[in-house]
Amino acid sequence: MISNFAKPIDYPIPEQLVEFVLYSIYGKSENKLNVVYPMFANGFPLIVWAEDIPEIITDSFKRLPESKLNIAGQIYNSNISVAFNDQFLDAIGVILSPAAPYYLFHQSAQIFLNRWTGLDKVSPIKADKLISNTENAEITRDKLERIYDYLIQLEKNRLEPIPWLDRSLRRILESQGVIEIREIIEKEEISERHFRRKFQEIIGMPPKYYCKVIQITSVFQLLQQKETSENLTQVALDCGYFDQSHFIKDFKKYIGLSPNNFLNSEYSFISTYLGAH
């Protein structure tokens, strides 16, 4: 049984990292698990520490990450599952802003897309000590402190900001994804071709697709904030959907089930992660 899947951790984000980190979460099971559960795009990459490393299944291809400390990249046009084979869920996640992997790790989103990638494989500074220090830390807050200290070191060597991209991402997130890409491009006075190419290079998916991901996950975010059993479709209308059929169509496309079937499924606990932004 999973007692927590994506529970927020009350841990202060260092001032240097407020541009790159949203907040931290943890997941924990009471017993060992033998389960395969799907993962869906929520629009945000994360750094994840897992005591028991699960198997990552991407479009039927199985891979066991080599490190306990990984970047879980954006999910786009792939079926991703996480498999626990007689293992505990005991994980810490640091949810990153959409462009953080590019700025901090100096890498295109394609490096991280649809996979877990060990920090020691992509870090611009040595990460071996971080991994051993994190493993030796006994409590969650100590592990987070080590991860944040490492991110502060990365921030000192960050790539230069791309102002139009940062503004565009803020507009998408502030509008909960309900915004026309043409409107963003016109405000930034940038060529459409350059905008779309650079956006996908850094974020990992086309801007229109990303907007839709944010709109859907905003439904889960609002549902959690309300802390009520309010009808999911009504919440979707509050998030910019014009009618129930449009929402259900999008939900089935991106999640694979109808909203009610998903919330009544054995994987409904994933909704806490989908609303994490």
N, C-alpha and C positions, 0 to 999 in steps of 0.2 A: 504494500500500500504506500502511495506517495503522500506524505503529510504536507509537504510544501513543494511547489514546482518552480515558481518564480516570485518568491516573497521578497519585497524590498528590504534592504538592509539600511538601518539608520547610521550611515557613516558619512562624515563630511567630505565633500569633494575638494581637494586642494585648489586654491585660487588659480594656479597655473593651468589647471585642467578643465575649468568649467566650459571651455569651448569644445572640448573633445569627449567629455564623459557626462552621461545623463544621470545615472545612478547605478547602484549595485543590487544584485539579487542573489538569492541562494535557493537551492533545491535539495530536498532530503527525503529519503524513504525510510520507513520504520523497519523494513525487512529487505532481504535480497530480492531482486526482481528478475523475472524471466519474461521480458516483454519487449516488443518492438512497437514504437509509437512514431507517428509522422510528425514532421516539423514543417512549418509554413513560413513564408516571407512575412516579416513584420517591419521591414524597412530600416533595421538597425543591426550592424555587426556587433559582436561582443567578444571580449576576452573571457575565456572560461577555464576555470581550474576544476578538474575532476579527479577525485581520489581514486575511483574505479573508472578506468577509461572505457567508455562505451564504443561499440562498433558503429561506424557511420556508413549508411547505405545510400548511395547516390545512383538513382536509376538502375537498381539491382546490382550495382557494383559495390562490394563490401570492402571496407578499409578500416583498419584499427590505427588510430593516431599513435605516433611514437612517443609523444610527450604528454604529460599531464596538464600542460599549460598551452592553450591554443587560441587562435583567432577563429571564431565561427563567422564566416563571411555571409554576405547577402545570399538569399535564395532566389534563383531566377530560372524559370522554364525547366525545372528539374523536380523529380520526386525524391525527397530527402527523408530518411528515417533514422532513428537512433535505437540501437539494440543493446539491451542489457541482458547478459547471459550469466545468471546466478551472481549478480552484482548489486551493490547498493548504489542508489542515487545519492551522491554527496558532492555537490558542485557549487561553486561560486561563479557568478557572472558579473562582468563590468560592462554595462551597455554603453556603446560608443556612439558618437554622432556619425551621421552617414559618411562624411568625408574624412573621418579620423584616421582610418588605415592608410589613406594616401598621404596625408600630412605628416603622420608620425612614423610610418614605416617606409615611405618613399616608393610605394608600389601601386601599380594599377589594380583596380578592384578584381580584375580577371584572375589575379594570383590567389585570391581568397574565395572566389565565387563557388558556392555549392559544396563547400568542404570545411573541415577543420584543419588548420595549418599551424604546426608547432612554431612558437615564437622564436625558438633557436634557429629555425630555418630562414626566417625573413627579417629578423631584427637588424637594424643598422648599427646597433651596439651589442656587445656580447650579452647573451641572456642565460648562460649556463649557471651563473651564480644566483640569479633571480630564481630559477627553477628549483635549485637545491635549497635556497633559503625559504622559499614558499613551502616546500615539502616539509621542512623542519619546523615551521611555525605550527603551533598546536591549536590555536583558536582562529576563528574566522576573521576577526578584526586584525590580527597579526598578519594573516595571509594577505588581506586587502592592503594593509599598510605597505607591504613589500611590493605588491603589484603597482600601487600608486606611486611609490618612490621610483620605480622603474619607468613609469609613464612620464614622470617629471623629467627624467634624464632624456627621454625621447623628445619631449617638448623643446628642450634646449637646442635640438638639431632639426626642428621641424622644417618642412618646406614652406615657401612663401605662400601667403594666402592668395586665393583666387576670388576677389571681391564679388564678381558677378555670380559665381557659383554659390558662395556663402549666402548672398542675398536671396538667390532663387530657392535654395533649400529652406531658408527661413519662411519665405512666402508659402511654400508647399506645406510645411508643417503647421504654420499658423492658420492656414485655411483648411486644415485637416484633409488635404489632398483635393479639395474642391476648388480647382483653379484651372484656367485654360493655359496650356503651355505657350500658345501664341501670345497671350497677354504678358507672360514673363519675358519672352524674347523681345517683344516690342519695348518694354520698359528698360531692358538692359541694352538695347540698341546693338545687338550682336547678331551675327548671321545664324540662321536656323541650323545650318549644317554643322557649324562649329559648336553651337550649344548642345545639340543632340550627341555629337561625337564625344565631346569632352565629358558630358554628364555620364554617359554610359561607361566611359573609360574609368572614371573616378568612383562612381556610385555602384556600377555593376549591372545596370538595367536601363532601358529607355525611360525618359522622364514621364511619359504618359503612364507607363506600367507602374512606375514608382508612385505616382500620385494615387493610383487606384489601390495599391497596397496600403498606403497611409490612410486612405479613406476607410477601408475595411477594418484596419486595426484600430482606428479611432473609435469605431463602434464598440469594440471591447474595452477600450480605455474609459469611455464614457459610462459604460455599463458598470465597471468596477467603481468609478467615482460615485455613482448614484447609490450603490450598495442596496439595491432593491431588486425585486423580481420583475421589474418592468419589462414589458414585451420587447423582445430584441428588435423587431421590425420598427417599433415606435422610436427606439433609440437610433436606429439607422436613419430614419427620417430627420432626426435632429442633427445628424452628421452629414446632411446634404443630399441624401437620396430623395428623388422626387416621388417614387412610389414603391410599393412592396415588391412588385415583379422585377423591377430593375435591380433592387438590392439582392433578391434571391438569385437572380441570374449571375450577378457578379460573385456572390458568395460561393455558389457552386463551381464557378470557373476557377477561383483562386484557392478555395479550401477543399472542394471535391464533394461536399455534402450540402444539403439544405441547412439553413441556420438552426432550425429546431432539432434536426437529426444530429447535428454536430454537438449541440449543447446537451443532448441526452445520451451521447455516446460515451464509451469508456475512456475516450481521450479528451473529454471536456476540460480537464485540468490544464490543457495547453492554452486555453483562452487567457489565463493569467499572464502568460508570456506574450501572447499576441497583443495584449493591451499595455505592454511595458514600453512606454515612451513618453 
